[in-house]
Amino acid sequence: MTDQVVDTDARFLGRTRELKELRADIERAGLDTLSGRKAPRARVLLIAGRPGSGRTTLAEELVRQVAGRYPDGAVRVRLREPDGTRVPVERAARELLDALEVSAPAGAAEDELVEALRAALGGRRAVLLLDDAADAEQVDALLPDSPDCLAVAVSEGPLTGISDVRPCTLGGLDSKSAVELLSRATGSVRITVDPRAAEALAEQCQGQPAALVLAGGWLAARPKAAVADLAKQLHADTDDGTPVARVLQLVHASLPAPAARTLRLLSLAPAGLVDRHTASALAGCSVSDARTTLDDFAAVGLLRPVPSELPQYEQYEVPGCLHRLLHALAEAHERPGELQLARARMLERTVRLLQSCRAITETDSPQAREKLVGMPRSLRFPHPRAAADWLRARRPALLASARLAVADGELDTLARRLMAQLVRAMVAHFGTQAAASDLYGLHSLVLDVADRRRLPRERAAALLNLGDLDARTGRTADALVRYRAALDAGRRANDPYATGRAMESVGGAHLELGDYDRATDWFGRALAERLARDERADAARLYGRIAAAHTYAGRYGEALRNWRAAVAGYRKSGDVAAQARALSELARVQEYAGRPEESLRTCREAAEWARRAEDVRLQAALHLRLADTYEHLGDPASAALHRGTAERMLEEEALEASPGDSELEQGANACEIRSASAED
């Protein structure tokens, strides 16, 4: 998002002197070079100016002009929210890593992400555009160590603390460029017939591009109005505000009441991003009326279209220089209760869109189809691909919605529903692994709400999910702490599901840490809970986990006993595939225990059950194990036969498999956020 309101004509105007100085500053010898040392970090250029001065547009033009010297491209990040809130360094670093297509572990700390960013930029020639920086510490943390990179920072003032940086401070445009910017919106005729009035209007706007574009839009919407009339109105305005604020007041006052109210409420749009559904929910109007209003606002410079590869999901952004002004107008004209209601309507619409987005993937579910049919046509997606595209396009706004809902504090029930639906939609379309970093942030927000509202069940669910993500990224000790806290919360909530999951997860963490005695102890506690509730399938799985812990500890007798119990449990529950896998593991332990003949018999039995379960990969693996066992027993002919059978099975499966069959989704064990609402 930029600070300048821009029109559809992308030609850059003026700032010749500033561009020349900035380009010269790239070549300027720094203090390190003068002292005989090579510059240890990237060159930093600073463009300083008030919001609306065109500072971001100048930075973008500079990046465009020097792009040829930086073949690894340019990445950008905004360092303040539209309302002025400072963006955490870890979130900014992750956004830059995503733009560089470099993965980072979910839930990684700030230091780890910053180091990953610097490693990713090492050896590259790239440009970083750090837009709307809040302070020097924020910029300094993101600077690459590579002297071949360039960092262009945009800020409201100097960044004291970063050495060897000379700010390029922006004032207004020169008179010629300011008048030309006006003529783009009004047309050249009105400017030509009264050039002095145009110059007077540019002077009233102090050459600020944002004010000039708004003034031009006001004139374009009134073909019969003279340029001199607008200049006189601004001259008569005794308000001491900035030129942008004065012109916006005039534009706002001239709008019809419904449009003016919609414009004010756009300040509630998450991340300053708005689409037709957001505007419709905020204003309480139809989707078609909202779309027309947004198009009208964009035509006069009040909104900026967001470039996208998905034009069917067009979005607009509220320019940064207008966001706080619109928020002030909203507080002046709307009662607090009305603003709260508008925000609740927007979040409720988002929840319903997310429900539709997830339901379209559940093609085999009659309940999902019934829910879709009951939704208004405007909320439905034609097919899963369209839903995934919408989710991808709206991702920044959806994540911002979750953060805003939690920060509000008065909409916690709605916030929980929003985050539950967002988690489910992301898992359904992207998978847990691909969406891990976003899911980590969402579960952290759920934990904030649960702690604030003293909701032990939601706290347990959030801690379990965070622990799972920590465990997948190698932070097993952190995961163990979360699992223990989840166990306490599950017990307080009297939630047997969360308690059992937590016990098993504590055991899994100890197993990963190599503490096999504690692992078997915790698995045993979880097993006792499952047996007490006659949950046979879960009990069989836990027998297997206990057996695995004993195997790692070298206690093969105990491992064999528990694997046999697992096999019996799966047989009683009728899970043929799981029974085959358990028999396979039993055969492996028998081999470890020095019982090759028993292992051979068990392996044959497992292969037969795998055939019944139509698990080709397991069959092939078992045939390979049979081949190894026969070789160990001195029968190379049988070994070759089984090895050939395994290779043939794998080749046939590779030919028959579809492209998507190899992707395993890991979200099956996610502990969902529980809610009393039936809609969840």
Secondary structure, DSSP 8 states (H G I E B T S, - for coil): --SS---S-----S-HHHHHHHHHHHHS--HHHHTT----S-EEEEEE--TTSSHHHHHHHHHHHHGGG-TT-EEEEE-B-TTS-B--HHHHHHHHHHHTT----TT--HHHHHHHHHHHHTT---EEEEEEE--HHHHHHH--S-TT-EEEEEESS--TTSTT--EEE-----HHHHHHHHHHHH-HHHHHH-HHHHHHHHHHTTT-HHHHHHHHHHHHT-TT--HHHHHHHHHH----S-HHHHHHHHHHHHS-HHHHHHHHHGGGSGGGEE-HHHHHHHHT--HHHHHHHHHHHHHTTSSEE---S-GGG--EE--HHHHHHHHHHHHHHS-HHHHHHHHHHHHHHHHHHHHHHHHTT-TT-HHHHHHHHTS-GGG--SSHHHHHHHHHHTHHHHHHHHHHHHHHSS-HHHHHHHHHHHHHHHHHHH-TTTTHHHHHHHHHHHHHHHHHHT-HHHHHHHHHHHHHHHHHTT-HHHHHHHHHHHHHHHHHHT-HHHHHHHHHHHHHHHHHTT-HHHHHHHHHHHHHHHHHTT-HHHHHHHHHHHHHHHHHTT-HHHHHHHHHHHHHHHHHHT-HHHHHHHHHHHHHHHHHTT-HHHHHHHHHHHHHHHHHHT-HHHHHHHHHHHHHHHHHTT-HHHHHHHHHHHHHHHHHHHHH--GGGG-----TT------S-TT-
